[in-house]
Amino acid sequence: MHLRNLDEARSTFVTHLECSATGEHYAADRPHGLSRAGKPLLVRYALDEVRKALTKQVLENRPPHLWRYRELLPVRQAENIVSLGESMTPIVRLETGTESPVFIKDESRLPTASFKARGMAVAVSMAREFGLGHLAAPTNGNAGAALAAYAARARIRATIFCPEDTPEINIRETAAQGADVYRVNGLIDQCGKLVAEGRDIVGWFDMSTLKEPYRLEGKKTMGFELVEQLGWEVPDVIFYPTGGGTGLIGMWKAFEELEAIGFIDGKRPRMVAVQAAGCAPIVRAFERGEDHAARFENAHTIASGIRVPAAIGDFLILKAVRESHGFAIAVEDDEIVASRYEVARGAGILLCPEAAAAHAAWRKSVHLGRVHPAESAVIFNCAGGLKYPLPESERHFDLNKPVDFAQFQGQANTRF
């Protein structure tokens, strides 16, 4: 991937950071965590100036990678960009038997095989720009692996805390890329407390979800890419696996920015926050009409990436869902498993469990009448399916015995 000409015109269009709860402004030229109100900070841009500088024609002539949207990203100097080749990810149409198309946006094609690469590419680039030397974060697996990879690229130290039942491949991947990774006998929010407690003692910078402003900026590029790939149109519905919610919040921000610069009109997709029934704080808050989600006790699900009992951006997730006239929905683990195999065997795409939850939610929503079969829908495959446990294959063939080829006859397509 070539990152040429990234320093043309001007270094950044960022004007300030803004508290997502109070609107208070913060200077953009120094590292920040949460606002004084204890809420996430949002990066704001001079969108009128971006509108003059960036056109669809200009964009068409740029290489197909994340940094093509540089006017709406916060890195000031191109030499501070930390990249592992964040190419645009494909959208693949599923054959579902419904009237309107259902697409998978396959984020597994990114570095470290997950969408976490988007957020960490931008956040670690900003860490380099600010001269930070030690980064720390909690993870359910993929965020830690992405932070380890980008920190290694930037030659910045990384420390990661993860629940002890995090998928083994994620833990080994994180360690192999040089991060100090620790298993914790607790959930991700408890790992996050360790990071927060050690911040002043150790001196690391907290890279937790939404506790710094720049992972969100990387994640919003999913929204930029999606509408560009759809011919600058938005789909009717987006089903998004929701734990910390950075991707959902980021895409909602992306659509707002794209409208402000004249790339799309006022139409928005309905945003659907998908959770597992065993960990559904956002669904519960949505159904109760609440603006904040209480911690979900005894959280459990096979979809580890959305096992987030309490999200600091809960009010932002709920706001985006409601403003878009969307909804929040939970699915059972057996529905997740069924969808994972349905898509693998029927479409050749091995979804991660979180994406399978989104597919199960789409199917369930159509069945319940919450989504019309004629509505176009997009499901995000957040990570490569090979990063998660799969069942063993038990069939063997013994070359020391006569070959009975009759056993293979009449089996075509019986698995579908």
C-alpha positions as CSV (number, residue, x, y, z in Angstrom):
1,M,0.0,0.0,0.0
2,H,1.3,3.4,-1.0
3,L,0.7,6.4,1.4
4,R,1.9,8.9,-1.1
5,N,0.9,12.6,-1.1
6,L,-0.8,12.4,2.3
7,D,0.8,15.7,3.4
8,E,-0.6,17.8,0.5
9,A,-2.7,21.0,1.0
10,R,-2.8,21.1,4.8
11,S,-2.0,18.8,7.6
12,T,-5.4,18.5,9.2
13,F,-8.9,19.9,9.3
14,V,-9.4,19.1,13.0
15,T,-10.7,22.1,14.9
16,H,-11.2,20.7,18.5
17,L,-12.4,17.9,20.6
18,E,-15.9,18.0,22.1
19,C,-17.4,16.3,25.1
20,S,-20.1,14.0,23.9
21,A,-22.3,14.8,26.9
22,T,-21.8,18.5,27.6
23,G,-20.4,19.9,24.4
24,E,-17.4,21.4,26.2
25,H,-14.4,22.0,23.8
26,Y,-10.9,20.7,24.3
27,A,-7.7,21.5,22.4
28,A,-6.8,19.0,19.7
29,D,-3.0,19.2,19.9
30,R,-2.5,17.2,23.1
31,P,-3.4,13.7,24.3
32,H,-6.8,13.4,26.1
33,G,-8.7,10.6,27.8
34,L,-12.3,11.2,28.9
35,S,-13.8,14.7,29.3
36,R,-14.1,16.4,32.7
37,A,-17.6,15.0,32.8
38,G,-16.1,11.5,32.4
39,K,-17.6,11.0,28.9
40,P,-16.0,10.2,25.5
41,L,-14.5,13.0,23.5
42,L,-15.4,13.4,19.8
43,V,-13.1,14.8,17.2
44,R,-14.6,17.8,15.3
45,Y,-13.5,19.1,11.8
46,A,-13.9,22.3,9.8
47,L,-16.4,20.6,7.6
48,D,-17.1,23.6,5.4
49,E,-13.4,23.6,4.5
50,V,-13.3,19.8,4.0
51,R,-16.2,20.3,1.6
52,K,-14.1,22.6,-0.5
53,A,-11.0,20.4,-0.4
54,L,-12.4,17.0,-0.9
55,T,-14.6,15.9,-3.8
56,K,-15.8,12.5,-5.0
57,Q,-13.6,13.0,-8.1
58,V,-10.5,13.6,-5.9
59,L,-11.3,10.6,-3.9
60,E,-11.7,8.4,-7.0
61,N,-8.0,9.0,-7.9
62,R,-6.7,7.9,-4.5
63,P,-5.5,4.4,-3.6
64,P,-8.2,2.1,-2.0
65,H,-7.1,2.3,1.6
66,L,-8.3,3.8,4.9
67,W,-6.1,6.9,4.6
68,R,-7.8,8.0,1.4
69,Y,-10.2,9.8,3.8
70,R,-7.4,11.9,5.3
71,E,-9.3,15.2,5.4
72,L,-11.7,13.5,7.9
73,L,-9.0,11.9,9.9
74,P,-6.9,13.5,12.7
75,V,-3.3,12.8,11.9
76,R,-1.4,16.0,11.2
77,Q,1.8,14.7,9.7
78,A,2.0,11.9,7.2
79,E,5.3,10.6,8.7
80,N,3.4,9.8,11.9
81,I,1.0,7.4,10.2
82,V,1.4,3.8,11.4
83,S,0.1,1.5,8.7
84,L,0.0,-2.2,8.1
85,G,-1.9,-1.9,4.9
86,E,-5.5,-1.1,5.8
87,S,-7.1,-1.7,2.4
88,M,-10.8,-1.2,1.7
89,T,-12.8,-4.4,2.6
90,P,-15.2,-6.0,0.2
91,I,-18.9,-6.3,0.4
92,V,-20.3,-9.7,-0.6
93,R,-23.9,-10.3,-1.4
94,L,-25.7,-13.2,0.3
95,E,-28.3,-15.3,-1.5
96,T,-31.0,-15.2,1.1
97,G,-34.3,-15.7,-0.8
98,T,-35.5,-12.2,0.3
99,E,-36.6,-9.5,-2.1
100,S,-33.7,-7.1,-1.4
101,P,-30.0,-7.6,-1.1
102,V,-28.2,-8.6,2.1
103,F,-24.5,-7.8,2.1
104,I,-21.6,-8.9,4.3
105,K,-18.9,-6.3,4.7
106,D,-15.9,-8.5,5.3
107,E,-13.6,-6.8,7.8
108,S,-11.6,-10.0,8.2
109,R,-9.5,-8.8,5.2
110,L,-7.8,-6.1,7.4
111,P,-4.5,-6.4,9.1
112,T,-4.7,-8.7,12.2
113,A,-7.9,-10.1,10.5
114,S,-10.3,-7.8,12.3
115,F,-12.0,-4.4,12.2
116,K,-10.0,-3.4,15.3
117,A,-7.2,-2.6,12.9
118,R,-9.1,0.5,11.7
119,G,-9.3,2.0,15.2
120,M,-5.8,1.1,16.3
121,A,-4.2,2.3,13.0
122,V,-5.5,5.8,13.7
123,A,-5.1,5.7,17.5
124,V,-1.6,4.5,17.5
125,S,-0.7,7.0,14.8
126,M,-1.9,9.7,17.1
127,A,0.0,8.1,20.0
128,R,3.2,8.4,17.8
129,E,2.3,12.0,17.0
130,F,2.0,12.8,20.7
131,G,5.2,11.0,21.6
132,L,3.5,8.4,23.8
133,G,5.8,5.6,24.9
134,H,3.5,3.0,26.6
135,L,0.0,2.1,25.7
136,A,-2.4,-0.2,27.6
137,A,-5.9,-1.6,27.0
138,P,-8.4,-4.2,28.0
139,T,-9.5,-6.6,25.3
140,N,-11.8,-9.6,24.5
141,G,-9.2,-10.6,21.9
142,N,-9.1,-8.7,18.7
143,A,-8.5,-5.2,20.0
144,G,-5.5,-6.4,22.0
145,A,-4.0,-8.1,19.0
146,A,-4.5,-5.0,16.8
147,L,-2.9,-2.8,19.4
148,A,0.0,-5.2,19.8
149,A,0.6,-5.1,16.0
150,Y,0.4,-1.4,15.5
151,A,2.4,-0.6,18.7
152,A,5.1,-3.0,17.4
153,R,5.1,-1.2,14.1
154,A,5.4,2.1,15.9
155,R,8.0,0.8,18.4
156,I,5.8,1.7,21.3
157,R,5.3,-0.6,24.3
158,A,1.9,-2.2,24.8
159,T,0.4,-3.9,27.8
160,I,-2.9,-5.9,27.4
161,F,-5.3,-7.3,29.9
162,C,-7.9,-9.9,28.8
163,P,-10.5,-12.2,30.4
164,E,-8.9,-15.6,31.0
165,D,-11.4,-17.3,28.6
166,T,-10.4,-15.0,25.7
167,P,-9.9,-17.2,22.6
168,E,-6.4,-18.7,22.8
169,I,-5.4,-17.7,19.3
170,N,-6.0,-14.0,20.2
171,I,-3.8,-14.3,23.3
172,R,-1.0,-16.0,21.4
173,E,-1.3,-13.5,18.5
174,T,-1.0,-10.6,20.9
175,A,2.0,-12.0,22.7
176,A,3.7,-13.0,19.5
177,Q,3.5,-9.4,18.3
178,G,5.4,-8.2,21.4
179,A,2.8,-7.0,23.8
180,D,2.8,-7.9,27.5
181,V,-0.5,-9.8,27.7
182,Y,-2.1,-10.9,31.0
183,R,-5.1,-13.2,31.6
184,V,-7.5,-11.9,34.2
185,N,-10.1,-13.8,36.2
186,G,-12.8,-11.3,35.3
187,L,-14.7,-9.7,32.4
188,I,-13.5,-6.9,30.1
189,D,-14.8,-4.0,32.2
190,Q,-12.8,-5.4,35.1
191,C,-9.8,-5.6,32.9
192,G,-10.5,-1.9,32.0
193,K,-10.4,-1.0,35.7
194,L,-6.9,-2.5,35.9
195,V,-5.8,-0.3,33.1
196,A,-7.4,2.8,34.7
197,E,-5.9,2.1,38.1
198,G,-2.4,1.7,36.6
199,R,-2.5,4.8,34.5
200,D,-1.1,7.2,37.1
201,I,1.2,4.6,38.7
202,V,2.8,3.1,35.6
203,G,2.4,6.1,33.3
204,W,0.8,4.2,30.4
205,F,-1.8,5.8,28.2
206,D,-5.3,4.2,28.4
207,M,-6.4,3.0,24.9
208,S,-9.7,1.5,26.1
209,T,-12.7,1.8,23.9
210,L,-14.0,5.4,23.8
211,K,-11.6,6.4,26.7
212,E,-9.5,8.1,24.0
213,P,-10.9,9.9,21.0
214,Y,-9.1,8.3,18.0
215,R,-10.1,4.7,17.8
216,L,-13.6,6.0,16.9
217,E,-12.1,8.0,14.0
218,G,-10.6,4.9,12.5
219,K,-13.8,2.9,13.0
220,K,-15.9,5.5,11.3
221,T,-14.1,4.7,8.0
222,M,-16.4,1.6,7.8
223,G,-19.2,4.1,7.1
224,F,-17.2,6.0,4.5
225,E,-16.2,2.9,2.7
226,L,-19.7,1.3,2.8
227,V,-21.5,4.2,1.2
228,E,-18.8,4.8,-1.4
229,Q,-19.0,1.1,-2.4
230,L,-22.8,1.4,-2.7
231,G,-22.5,4.3,-5.0
232,W,-22.9,7.0,-2.3
233,E,-26.1,5.5,-1.2
234,V,-26.9,4.1,2.3
235,P,-28.5,0.8,2.9
236,D,-31.9,0.6,4.5
237,V,-30.6,-1.3,7.6
238,I,-27.2,-2.0,9.2
239,F,-27.0,-4.9,11.7
240,Y,-24.0,-4.2,13.9
241,P,-22.6,-6.5,16.6
242,T,-22.4,-4.2,19.6
243,G,-20.2,-4.5,22.6
244,G,-18.4,-1.2,23.3
245,G,-20.2,0.2,20.3
246,T,-17.4,2.2,18.7
247,G,-18.2,1.0,15.2
248,L,-21.9,1.8,15.5
249,I,-21.2,5.2,17.0
250,G,-18.4,5.9,14.5
251,M,-20.5,5.0,11.4
252,W,-23.3,7.3,12.7
253,K,-20.7,10.1,13.0
254,A,-19.4,9.2,9.5
255,F,-22.9,9.6,7.9
256,E,-23.3,13.0,9.6
257,E,-19.9,14.2,8.2
258,L,-20.6,12.9,4.7
259,E,-23.9,14.8,4.6
260,A,-22.1,18.0,5.8
261,I,-19.6,17.8,2.9
262,G,-22.3,17.0,0.4
263,F,-21.4,13.4,-0.3
264,I,-24.8,12.0,0.7
265,D,-28.3,13.4,1.4
266,G,-30.2,13.2,4.6
267,K,-31.2,9.6,4.3
268,R,-29.8,7.4,7.0
269,P,-29.8,3.6,7.5
270,R,-31.7,2.2,10.5
271,M,-29.0,1.2,12.9
272,V,-29.6,-2.1,14.7
273,A,-27.5,-2.9,17.8
274,V,-27.1,-6.6,18.0
275,Q,-26.2,-8.3,21.3
276,A,-26.2,-11.8,22.7
277,A,-29.0,-12.8,25.1
278,G,-26.4,-13.6,27.7
279,C,-25.0,-10.1,27.6
280,A,-27.5,-7.5,26.5
281,P,-27.3,-4.3,28.5
282,I,-28.0,-2.1,25.4
283,V,-31.1,-4.2,24.5
284,R,-32.4,-4.0,28.0
285,A,-31.9,-0.2,28.2
286,F,-33.5,0.3,24.7
287,E,-36.6,-1.7,25.6
288,R,-37.0,0.2,28.9
289,G,-36.6,3.5,27.2
290,E,-33.5,4.4,29.2
291,D,-30.6,6.5,28.1
292,H,-28.0,4.6,30.0
293,A,-27.4,0.8,30.3
294,A,-26.9,-0.7,33.7
295,R,-24.1,-3.3,34.0
296,F,-25.3,-6.7,32.8
297,E,-24.4,-9.2,35.6
298,N,-23.2,-12.7,35.0
299,A,-22.5,-11.9,31.3
300,H,-21.8,-14.9,29.1
301,T,-21.9,-15.7,25.4
302,I,-19.8,-17.6,22.8
303,A,-19.5,-14.3,21.0
304,S,-16.7,-13.0,23.2
305,G,-16.3,-9.7,21.2
306,I,-19.7,-8.5,22.3
307,R,-19.4,-9.7,25.9
308,V,-19.2,-6.2,27.3
309,P,-21.3,-5.9,30.5
310,A,-21.1,-2.1,30.7
311,A,-20.2,0.3,27.9
312,I,-19.0,3.8,28.5
313,G,-20.6,4.9,25.3
314,D,-24.0,3.4,26.1
315,F,-25.8,6.7,25.7
316,L,-24.2,7.3,22.3
317,I,-25.2,3.9,21.1
318,L,-28.8,4.3,22.2
319,K,-28.9,7.8,20.7
320,A,-27.8,6.6,17.3
321,V,-30.2,3.7,17.4
322,R,-33.1,5.9,18.3
323,E,-32.3,8.8,16.0
324,S,-32.1,6.3,13.1
325,H,-35.4,4.7,14.0
326,G,-33.6,1.5,14.5
327,F,-33.7,-0.9,17.4
328,A,-31.6,-3.2,19.7
329,I,-32.1,-6.9,19.6
330,A,-30.6,-10.0,21.3
331,V,-30.1,-13.5,20.0
332,E,-29.3,-16.8,21.7
333,D,-26.0,-18.6,21.4
334,D,-27.7,-21.5,19.5
335,E,-29.0,-19.0,17.0
336,I,-25.4,-17.6,16.6
337,V,-24.1,-21.1,15.9
338,A,-26.9,-21.9,13.4
339,S,-26.2,-18.7,11.5
340,R,-22.4,-19.3,11.5
341,Y,-22.9,-22.6,9.7
342,E,-25.7,-21.4,7.5
343,V,-23.4,-18.7,6.0
344,A,-20.3,-20.9,5.9
345,R,-22.0,-23.7,4.1
346,G,-24.3,-21.6,1.9
347,A,-22.1,-18.7,1.0
348,G,-18.5,-19.8,1.7
349,I,-17.9,-17.1,4.3
350,L,-16.7,-18.2,7.7
351,L,-18.2,-15.5,10.0
352,C,-16.8,-14.7,13.4
353,P,-19.4,-15.4,16.2
354,E,-20.2,-11.7,16.5
355,A,-21.1,-11.4,12.9
356,A,-23.1,-14.6,13.1
357,A,-25.1,-12.9,15.8
358,A,-25.8,-10.0,13.4
359,H,-26.9,-12.5,10.7
360,A,-29.1,-14.3,13.2
361,A,-30.6,-10.9,14.3
362,W,-31.3,-10.0,10.7
363,R,-33.1,-13.3,10.1
364,K,-35.0,-13.0,13.4
365,S,-36.0,-9.4,12.6
366,V,-37.4,-10.3,9.2
367,H,-39.4,-13.1,10.8
368,L,-40.7,-10.8,13.5
369,G,-41.6,-8.1,11.0
370,R,-39.2,-5.5,12.4
371,V,-37.4,-5.5,9.0
372,H,-39.2,-5.8,5.7
373,P,-37.8,-8.5,3.3
374,A,-37.5,-5.7,0.7
375,E,-35.2,-3.6,2.8
376,S,-31.5,-3.8,1.9
377,A,-29.3,-4.8,4.8
378,V,-25.6,-4.9,5.6
379,I,-24.0,-7.2,8.2
380,F,-20.4,-6.6,9.4
381,N,-18.1,-9.5,9.7
382,C,-15.9,-8.1,12.3
383,A,-13.1,-10.7,12.3
384,G,-11.8,-13.8,10.6
385,G,-13.7,-16.9,11.6
386,L,-10.5,-18.9,11.9
387,K,-9.6,-16.8,15.0
388,Y,-12.3,-18.6,17.0
389,P,-12.8,-22.3,18.1
390,L,-14.2,-24.6,15.5
391,P,-15.5,-28.2,15.9
392,E,-13.2,-31.0,15.1
393,S,-13.6,-32.9,11.8
394,E,-13.7,-36.7,12.7
395,R,-13.8,-38.4,9.3
396,H,-10.8,-40.6,8.3
397,F,-9.9,-42.6,5.2
398,D,-7.8,-45.8,5.7
399,L,-5.6,-46.5,2.7
400,N,-5.0,-50.0,4.0
401,K,-8.6,-51.0,3.3
402,P,-10.4,-51.5,0.0
403,V,-11.9,-48.3,-1.3
404,D,-15.7,-48.3,-1.3
405,F,-16.5,-45.3,-3.6
406,A,-20.2,-46.1,-3.3
407,Q,-20.2,-44.3,0.1
408,F,-19.6,-41.0,-1.8
409,Q,-22.5,-41.4,-4.2
410,G,-25.7,-39.5,-3.7
411,Q,-24.2,-37.1,-1.1
412,A,-24.1,-34.0,-3.3
413,N,-25.6,-30.9,-1.5
414,T,-27.0,-33.0,1.3
415,R,-25.3,-30.6,3.8
416,F,-27.2,-27.6,2.6
